[in-house]
Amino acid sequence: MRRLYSIIPLIPAVYMLYTVSNWSLLLLPLALTGIHWHFFGMLYLIGVGAVLIYKNVGGVYGLSVIILALLAVELGQMDRERAPLEHYAVMVLSASLSIPAYVMMRAIAPLLPRLEITGIAVGIVLALYAFTKLAGES
């Protein structure tokens, strides 16, 4: 039997996006298709990003919507591959670490020039990527 853990983050992502704009429900077919085909999932993520940018939604709310949409697509890929449950846990943990990283970046942003902030942000993203890769290999 096929697992459908990807539905769990998809429901709050669609609801949170619906509260931003009623027109975002047009992305629902892409979201449902994106669970089964990764290409359409990437189109769904592009659409989510476009809606958030167009409606000028940012902060932790916008980041949460993006995280949930990304989790839905990536967990859909894991559902198809029948990944072990540990891989799901690593994916959820690594995605949720972006919120404390965002809060930390917002806290130190007034103290540093913009170029250093970008460098620190890139370093945090690379550290999260390395954590995900190392955790997935073991």
Salt bridges, closest charged atoms under 4 A:
GLU74 OE2 - HIS38 NE2 3.18
